[in-house]
Amino acid sequence: LLLNKTSAGVSENGTEDTFTVRLAARPDSNVILTVISVDPSEAAVNPTVLIISPAEWDVPQTVTVTGVDDPLIDGSQSTQVLVSVVDEVSDEKFRTMFRAVHVTTADNDAAGLVLSKAAVTVSEAGSTATFTVVLTAKPDVSVTLTAIRSDADEATVSPAVWTVVPDDWDVPQTVTVTGVDDPRIDDDQTTWVTVSVAPNISDSQFIAVEPQAVSVTTTDDDVAGFTLSKTIAIVSEQGTTDSF
């Protein structure tokens, strides 16, 4: 068996590479080859079976290798594509032959956080708004996240702490922001909710992830004025009293 190269490079983005296979001599009957990826979670091959007839023994047969995406932060991975003769149905002179192509799959995963919104608006009347947080890759162990408000007098946040287990890494986690009432005429106020990875209790790959913040606008519901308890008071000339 002759291969035009013994190494190939692909990426988890789905990029492809190719190599060709042909026989070194003319067989008396067909030669059937199988093409197998040792690790199909990193690289896929097509076709998986090649039939080489005596008439086309020297015509190169093309095999395409495609990178396979996974959610792991595992760096570049090496695997092999094995090209082997199927002994039982091939020319006996070519039996037991095999060749290997070394394939490197470049990783496309990195630790990070994605927030669904950059800004939300709530009111002092107690209205709520939500945003979601999701990891960009699957951790090896749990990741604990915190959501911290910059001003508790303007907005509250729930949950303040939660844990993402590896199997749920791509499930968006919902954070609820609620406006807080105050008696001040302070106009609309802008504060922040900052989402961070909790150190020491999270997957080490995520500890260096930069915190991300959502801008929170709390609309004011206070205006200058005063209120009277009633608009009519009744007294008499005898000196009786009333109040408001």
WOURNOR-V398373 format. One record per pair of residues at least 24 apart in sequence whose C-alpha atoms are under 10 Angstrom apart, sorted by the first residue. I is the first residue (numbers start at 0). J is the second residue. If there is no record, write none. Layout:
# WOURNOR-V398373
{{I;J} {I;J}}
This chain:
# WOURNOR-V398373
{{0;24} {0;32} {0;82} {0;83} {0;84} {0;93} {0;96} {0;97} {0;98} {1;57} {1;59} {1;97} {1;98} {2;59} {2;60} {2;61} {2;82} {2;98} {2;99} {2;100} {3;59} {3;61} {3;100} {4;99} {4;100} {4;101} {5;79} {5;80} {5;98} {5;99} {5;100} {5;101} {5;102} {6;79} {6;80} {6;99} {6;100} {6;101} {6;102} {6;103} {7;63} {7;64} {7;65} {7;77} {7;79} {7;80} {7;100} {7;101} {7;102} {7;103} {7;104} {8;42} {8;64} {8;65} {8;66} {8;77} {8;101} {8;102} {8;103} {8;104} {8;105} {9;41} {9;42} {9;64} {9;65} {9;66} {9;67} {9;75} {9;102} {9;103} {9;104} {9;105} {9;106} {10;41} {10;42} {10;65} {10;66} {10;67} {10;68} {10;75} {10;76} {10;103} {10;104} {10;105} {10;106} {10;107} {11;40} {11;41} {11;42} {11;65} {11;66} {11;67} {11;68} {11;69} {11;70} {11;75} {11;104} {11;105} {11;106} {11;107} {11;108} {12;65} {12;66} {12;67} {12;68} {12;69} {12;104} {12;105} {12;106} {12;107} {12;108} {13;42} {13;43} {13;64} {13;65} {13;66} {13;67} {13;68} {13;104} {14;64} {14;65} {14;66} {14;67} {14;104} {14;105} {15;42} {15;43} {15;44} {15;63} {15;64} {15;65} {15;66} {15;67} {16;44} {16;62} {16;63} {16;64} {16;65} {16;66} {16;102} {17;44} {17;45} {17;61} {17;62} {17;63} {17;64} {17;65} {18;59} {18;60} {18;61} {18;62} {18;63} {18;64} {18;100} {19;58} {19;59} {19;60} {19;61} {19;62} {19;63} {20;49} {20;51} {20;56} {20;57} {20;58} {20;59} {20;60} {20;61} {20;62} {20;82} {20;98} {21;49} {21;51} {21;55} {21;56} {21;57} {21;58} {21;59} {21;60} {21;61} {22;51} {22;52} {22;53} {22;55} {22;56} {22;57} {22;58} {22;59} {22;60} {22;93} {23;56} {23;57} {23;93} {24;53} {24;56} {24;57} {24;93} {25;51} {25;52} {25;53} {25;54} {25;55} {25;56} {25;57} {26;51} {26;52} {26;53} {26;54} {26;55} {26;56} {26;89} {26;90} {26;91} {26;92} {26;93} {27;52} {27;53} {27;54} {27;89} {27;90} {27;91} {27;92} {28;52} {28;53} {28;54} {28;56} {28;88} {28;89} {28;90} {28;91} {28;92} {29;53} {29;54} {29;55} {29;56} {29;88} {29;89} {29;90} {29;91} {29;93} {30;56} {30;84} {30;85} {30;86} {30;87} {30;88} {30;89} {30;90} {30;91} {30;92} {30;93} {30;94} {31;83} {31;84} {31;85} {31;86} {31;87} {31;88} {31;89} {31;90} {31;93} {31;94} {32;81} {32;82} {32;83} {32;84} {32;85} {32;86} {32;88} {32;89} {32;96} {32;97} {33;81} {33;82} {33;83} {33;84} {33;85} {33;97} {34;62} {34;80} {34;81} {34;82} {34;83} {34;84} {34;97} {34;98} {34;99} {35;79} {35;80} {35;81} {35;82} {35;83} {35;99} {36;64} {36;78} {36;79} {36;80} {36;81} {36;82} {36;99} {36;100} {36;101} {36;102} {37;77} {37;78} {37;79} {37;80} {37;81} {37;102} {38;67} {38;76} {38;77} {38;78} {38;79} {38;80} {38;102} {39;65} {39;66} {39;67} {39;78} {39;79} {39;80} {40;66} {40;67} {40;68} {40;69} {40;78} {41;65} {41;66} {41;67} {41;68} {41;69} {41;75} {41;76} {41;77} {41;78} {41;79} {41;102} {41;103} {41;104} {41;105} {41;106} {42;66} {42;67} {42;68} {42;76} {42;77} {42;78} {42;79} {42;80} {42;102} {42;103} {42;104} {43;67} {43;80} {44;80} {47;82} {48;82} {48;83} {48;84} {48;85} {49;82} {49;83} {49;84} {50;84} {50;89} {51;89} {52;89} {52;90} {53;90} {64;102} {65;102} {65;104} {66;102} {66;103} {66;104} {66;105} {66;106} {67;104} {67;105} {67;106} {68;104} {68;105} {68;106} {68;107} {68;108} {69;106} {69;107} {69;108} {69;136} {69;137} {70;106} {70;107} {70;108} {70;109} {70;135} {70;136} {70;137} {70;138} {70;168} {70;169} {71;106} {71;107} {71;108} {71;109} {71;110} {71;135} {71;136} {71;137} {71;138} {71;139} {72;106} {72;107} {72;108} {72;109} {72;110} {72;135} {72;136} {72;137} {72;138} {72;139} {72;204} {73;105} {73;106} {73;107} {73;108} {73;109} {73;137} {73;139} {74;104} {74;105} {74;106} {74;107} {74;108} {74;109} {75;103} {75;104} {75;105} {75;106} {75;107} {76;102} {76;103} {76;104} {76;105} {76;106} {77;101} {77;102} {77;103} {77;104} {77;105} {78;102} {78;103} {78;104} {79;103} {107;136} {108;135} {108;136} {108;137} {109;134} {109;135} {109;136} {109;137} {109;138} {109;204} {109;205} {109;208} {110;134} {110;135} {110;136} {110;137} {110;138} {110;202} {110;203} {110;204} {110;205} {110;206} {110;207} {110;208} {110;209} {111;135} {111;136} {111;196} {111;204} {111;205} {111;206} {111;207} {111;208} {111;209} {111;210} {111;211} {112;136} {112;144} {112;194} {112;195} {112;196} {112;205} {112;208} {112;209} {112;210} {112;211} {113;171} {113;211} {114;171} {114;172} {114;173} {114;194} {114;211} {114;212} {114;213} {115;171} {115;173} {115;213} {116;212} {116;213} {116;214} {117;211} {117;212} {117;213} {117;214} {117;215} {118;189} {118;191} {118;192} {118;212} {118;213} {118;214} {118;215} {118;216} {119;176} {119;189} {119;191} {119;192} {119;213} {119;214} {119;215} {119;216} {119;217} {120;176} {120;177} {120;178} {120;187} {120;188} {120;189} {120;214} {120;215} {120;216} {120;217} {120;218} {121;153} {121;154} {121;176} {121;177} {121;178} {121;179} {121;187} {121;215} {121;216} {121;217} {121;218} {121;219} {122;153} {122;154} {122;177} {122;178} {122;179} {122;180} {122;187} {122;188} {122;216} {122;217} {122;218} {122;219} {122;220} {123;152} {123;153} {123;154} {123;177} {123;178} {123;179} {123;180} {123;181} {123;182} {123;187} {123;217} {123;218} {123;219} {123;220} {123;221} {124;177} {124;178} {124;179} {124;180} {124;181} {124;217} {124;218} {124;219} {124;220} {125;154} {125;155} {125;176} {125;177} {125;178} {125;179} {125;180} {125;217} {126;154} {126;176} {126;177} {126;178} {126;179} {126;217} {126;218} {127;154} {127;155} {127;156} {127;175} {127;176} {127;177} {127;178} {127;179} {128;156} {128;174} {128;175} {128;176} {128;177} {128;178} {128;215} {129;156} {129;157} {129;173} {129;174} {129;175} {129;176} {129;177} {130;171} {130;172} {130;173} {130;174} {130;175} {130;176} {130;213} {131;170} {131;171} {131;172} {131;173} {131;174} {131;175} {132;169} {132;170} {132;171} {132;172} {132;173} {132;174} {132;194} {132;211} {133;163} {133;167} {133;168} {133;169} {133;170} {133;171} {133;172} {133;173} {134;163} {134;165} {134;167} {134;168} {134;169} {134;170} {134;171} {134;172} {134;205} {135;168} {135;169} {136;165} {136;168} {136;169} {136;205} {137;163} {137;164} {137;165} {137;166} {137;167} {137;168} {137;169} {137;202} {138;163} {138;164} {138;165} {138;166} {138;167} {138;168} {138;201} {138;202} {138;203} {138;204} {138;205} {139;164} {139;165} {139;166} {139;201} {139;202} {139;203} {139;204} {140;164} {140;165} {140;166} {140;200} {140;201} {140;202} {140;203} {140;204} {141;165} {141;166} {141;167} {141;168} {141;200} {141;201} {141;202} {141;203} {141;205} {142;168} {142;196} {142;197} {142;198} {142;199} {142;200} {142;201} {142;202} {142;203} {142;204} {142;205} {142;206} {143;195} {143;196} {143;197} {143;198} {143;199} {143;200} {143;201} {143;202} {143;205} {143;206} {144;194} {144;195} {144;196} {144;197} {144;198} {144;200} {144;201} {144;210} {145;192} {145;193} {145;194} {145;195} {145;196} {145;197} {145;210} {146;174} {146;191} {146;192} {146;193} {146;194} {146;195} {146;196} {146;210} {146;211} {146;212} {146;213} {147;191} {147;192} {147;193} {147;194} {147;195} {147;212} {148;176} {148;190} {148;191} {148;192} {148;193} {148;194} {148;212} {148;213} {148;214} {148;215} {149;189} {149;190} {149;191} {149;192} {149;193} {149;215} {150;179} {150;188} {150;189} {150;190} {150;191} {150;192} {151;178} {151;179} {151;190} {152;178} {152;179} {152;180} {152;181} {152;190} {153;177} {153;178} {153;179} {153;180} {153;181} {153;187} {153;188} {153;189} {153;190} {153;191} {153;215} {153;216} {153;217} {153;218} {153;219} {154;178} {154;179} {154;180} {154;188} {154;189} {154;190} {154;191} {154;192} {154;215} {154;216} {154;217} {155;179} {155;192} {156;192} {159;192} {159;194} {160;194} {160;195} {160;196} {160;197} {161;197} {162;196} {162;197} {162;200} {162;201} {163;201} {164;201} {164;202} {165;202} {176;215} {177;215} {177;217} {178;215} {178;216} {178;217} {178;218} {178;219} {179;217} {179;218} {179;219} {180;217} {180;218} {180;219} {180;220} {180;221} {181;219} {181;220} {181;221} {182;219} {182;220} {182;221} {182;222} {183;219} {183;220} {183;221} {183;222} {183;223} {184;219} {184;220} {184;221} {184;222} {184;223} {185;218} {185;219} {185;220} {185;221} {185;222} {186;217} {186;218} {186;219} {186;220} {186;221} {186;222} {187;216} {187;217} {187;218} {187;219} {187;220} {188;215} {188;216} {188;217} {188;218} {188;219} {189;214} {189;215} {189;216} {189;217} {189;218} {190;214} {190;215} {190;216} {190;217} {191;215} {191;216}}
